[in-house]
């Protein structure tokens, strides 16, 4: 198209849209008059439409032009930053009656555990997100010992990563029942694992002293009192457990040739008896590096079988040998995890100026008070009502304390372990 053609096209456009007049604001290059509107040019002296802003951009501005930086929101309108996430340990005490142990059973909600209540309190206190409650690996959760059904604890320790919110200890306890308490909280190293860093565990087993009475006496005689002679014999037998032995007969599904069946016991003794509600009780304490499932309850069970006269003292030596032996398992009611030990960790980090030693000296009074208020009364009351020890003692005569006909395990036989690396009782 030549120059004459362009001029003709421009004239036609002017006739269609009207004469061009400078004005504020925008005007489409070409638009048709709306219904009811007269078509024609806008007068020169017509008032200019006021400029409007849309989404912070003047009406006259082009879409591709930058309208300038947006005004910043005041600090008060911004979301508060989350507190830092840090690895901590919690000193935990609980009465295990009515619970199916410490460890949470994923997919088995009908079996309530201590960790079910603990995790719920952690979420509600705001120190972990709800997703971490559903998958505990996300918060690096680990327990020192996995106590079994009905077993209590005065000094359980768990490690986990949490947001360090204000008044965390008080907030967690406010969402826990009275028979579960957090007694202490301490910061630890980032790679701390409460199970792997634990050097030893101390359990105690509380039982009525009539359990030591000879089999010829009344098994339910509540007037029985433990003599000094019997107490000395009990302590002599308990001392035989000290050292390293093969405890394959004190757990299930573990063969005599498995290295994990060998466990080291640091101490074992019985304290002086005491009375509660007219019934005499005694406490047996056992300290070891680690324990297998039911090991302490079977140690107590075999001890009682010997003291009562159902088994000879020589059965102790045979129980550590390769032959299978029928070892009775005492009730779980009186078993309590008293304390866990971190000697090596304390030597390395306890005095580095950054971390506290995990000795819980300041929390000892709280642990003792919880034991007196919740654990001891539960054991006494349940024994009174259910007579679990008295009923169990009646089953001792049916046990055969001679070596079974299964004999020793073949060197080629592989017997699967139950919880090889798990401390549990």
Secondary structure, 3 states (H helix, E strand, C coil): CCHHHHHHHHHHHHHHHCCCCCCCCCCCCCCCCCCCCCCCCCCCCCCCCCCCEECCEECCCCCCCCCCCCCCCCHHHCCCCCCCEEEEEEEEEECCCCCCCCCCCCCCCCCCCHHHHHHHHHHHHCCCCHHHHHCHHHHCCEECCECCCCCEEEEEEEEEEEECCCCHHHHHHHCCCCCEEEEEEEECCCCCCCCCCCCEEEEEEEEEHHHHCCCCCCCCCCCCCCCHHHHHHHHHHHHCCCEEEECHHHCCCCCCCCHHHEEEEEEEEECCCEEECCEEEEEEEEEECCCCCCHHHHHHHHHHHHHHCCCCCCHHHHHCCCCCCCCCCCCCCCEEEEEEECHHHHHHHCCCCCCCCCCCCCCHHHHHHHHHHHHHHHHHHHHHHHCHHHHHHCCHHHCCCCCCCCCCCCCCCCCCCCCCCCCEC
